[in-house]
Amino acid sequence: MAAIGWVFAAWKSAMAGHEHYEEGKLYPYLEARWGLSCDALRAGHHTLSELEAGVHAAIEREDREALHATLGAHHDALMEHLEIEETFVIPALLALSPDEFRRYANSGIRSLLADLHERG
């Protein structure tokens, strides 16, 4: 079980940076640019974090049944989160012109939001 815990922890550590990027730049930009609500996506990150704690607790207790259940719940929550992203985020990004996407990719969120505010 320790190996599962190590792999899961390493993966979740990498995902933390991804989630930080989404919540710090991507979601605020999409909300300002397209008027999308990313609340469900933020809630998904919160749910995944709570389920992560359950996975670690099951590993610590060496409870295989609880581990199976919590990994399954984490998987289901992740699939739901990804479905929302595929439905809303990907089309919103693809709707950007190449120049606008390049600006998004190469600029900080403060600058992006200021530009959107100026364009009003």
Disulfide bonds with the S-S distance in Angstrom:
none
